[in-house]
Amino acid sequence: MTKAKDVVQETLRRVAHLDMDAFYASVELLRYPQLRGLPVVVGGQSTPHPEQDKAGNLIYSKLKHYVGRGVVTTSTYEARAQGVVSAMGMMRAAKLAPDAIILPADFDAYRHYSALFKQAVKTITPEIENRSIDEVYIDLSSNPDESHLIAMRLKEMIFKTTGLTCSVGIAPNKLLAKLCSELNKPDGITVITDSDIKSRIWPLGVGKINGIGPKAVGKLNSLGIVTIGDLACFDLIKLQNRFGRVYGLWLHQSANGWDDRPVVTHSKPKSVSRETTFEFDLDVKIDRIKLTDYFSRLCEQLSEDLKRKSCVCYTIGIKLRFADFHTLTRDITLSQPISNPKDIIQAARECLRKVSFHNRIRLLGIKATGLLQRDSATRVQQGVLFD
């Protein structure tokens, strides 16, 4: 890939990355608007819901009172300013923001609002890449001169439909668009062109590039590479010697703003999974009833996910992580596709029979693979091979 080629592509492409602002926390603030402007953390295991006192006022739990090893699902920007970020252990978060209010996660509500905001987006730009529960990519290449106006209309429609805000990054490709959507949060729009990369992207830290994690940042910093500009100008051969041929090349290309991935508007899910990390390690014999309840609930949730995607599956797998952090998986492939909870439970139990339990359990997960759209499965079962 050459610079000349990418300059040509830039003139033809305009990609938007739309990212909901602190999505889970923002949904909770719709329910508890009195908490706006305060540090709020969503997550943990067995986090209590707010309770009412005799006067009808809500009483919220504080993070400093949390006990357990759950993780932060998300936090408001006020909590993030105190260092609390997603996937951080709750006990560590409590040390950073002890007086932050803690709320339990409600994933049914998040999925509901996710569907609402994506429906709102589709009323303006029907073709989107459904990236995750709170973000989408949109190809605006057919209307590059109106990309900022379209972004404003998208934000207005989403807020009108959901009461939630989002941030939009518009750039020549997906990599830069995602990076830009983080630059003016919350409720912002950032637009860059190829000519802006050196002045607006290169001064940023290398960790701003999606795909460069903390460990890679540390290794890059040890080479004197602190900013994206440092990385863009670093010798490619030295990068590949340190990070490998493929990842080294990707680092070089990403820092220079090169990315030719298309916006994929139609894709089939490859797998669906559910898992939970227990507040405390559970014993197979002592905690059998509790484990059974978790197991059944995960299977039921997996069934709901499959139905929501209009899919059935041929393979069911389990994932177990023990107290010593040893992790194992087992799966079973069926002769007929399934999706209802009873069949999923039965298949998952067959997987459990393949496991010897000698330690307490830390995590339990259920996964469905070998997915097939429900209408396709019906045609296969009826022997219809060609339409």
Buried (B, 14 or more C-beta within 10 A) or exposed (E): EEEEEBEEBBEEBBBBBBBBBBBBBBBBBEEBEEBEEBBBBBBBBEBBEBEEEEEEEEEBBBBEEBEBBBBBBBBBBBBBEBEBEBEBBBBEBBEBBBEBBBBBBBEEBBBEBBEBBBEBBBEBBEEBBBBEBBBBBBBBBEEBEEBBEBBEBBBEBBBEBBBBBBBBBBBBBBBBBBBBBBBBBBEBBBBBBBEBBBEBBBEBBBBBBEEBEEEBBEEBBEBEBBBBBBBBEBEEEEBBEBBEEEBBBBBBBBBBBBBBEEBEBEEEBEEBBBBBBBEBBBBBEEBEEEBEEBBBBBBBBBBBBBBEBBBBBBBBBBBBBBEEEEEEEBBBEBEEBBBEBEBBBBBBBBBBEEEEEEBBBBBBBBBBBBBBBBEBBEBBEEEEEEE
